[in-house]
């Protein structure tokens, strides 16, 4: 009887949590200048809780090198996740990052399953190739469980958000980061809109893993 009562209390508690959780949806806009072509679907939206929250369960994901391009170009993963970096090219690559908390150097490796790295710190990670300066990607390591990418129209939706105070964050590589305070009440759906101003975006060359300018690339 006690066991049945405990199960019933648990079910009631979960039901109450589901009823109190809310949704947050809306649209992100990009204010661009002539010649800019940002990829809308690479716009990441997330909620930073005012208090503590637990990240999503760590994942094993893949970022593939193909045609001197890293695919996907923008990736969002829970903190503690491992990314495998296979090489589909007939030439060698050397992926690395100098980003604080997640700096790594995979060394030079040829076609095959590649190498992996586990991202233990939350934050934005810029990934480059030490051989080919045009290669780049961005990995967002997320401590919050509430994140998603927009669709091609800028629309997004986050479900099962507990009521409370948050900061709504929106990021695009060609616009940077914008944010807004947001109070999420119990139940219902918040409708929000944010604009990322990418007019100040300037693409600048990055340095190699030794923090020096690239020498002319050659294919190994």
Beta strands, then each sheet from edge to edge (+ up, - down):
strand 1: 22-31
strand 2: 44-49
strand 3: 60-62
strand 4: 64-65
strand 5: 70-71
strand 6: 74-78
strand 7: 82-87
strand 8: 95-97
strand 9: 104-105
strand 10: 112-118
strand 11: 123-129
strand 12: 136-142
strand 13: 147-149
strand 14: 155-161
strand 15: 164-172
strand 16: 176-184
strand 17: 189-197
sheet 1: 14+ 1- 17-
sheet 2: 13+ 2- 15+ 16-
sheet 3: 3+ 7+ 10-
sheet 4: 4+ 5-
sheet 5: 6+ 12+ 11- 8+ 9-
end
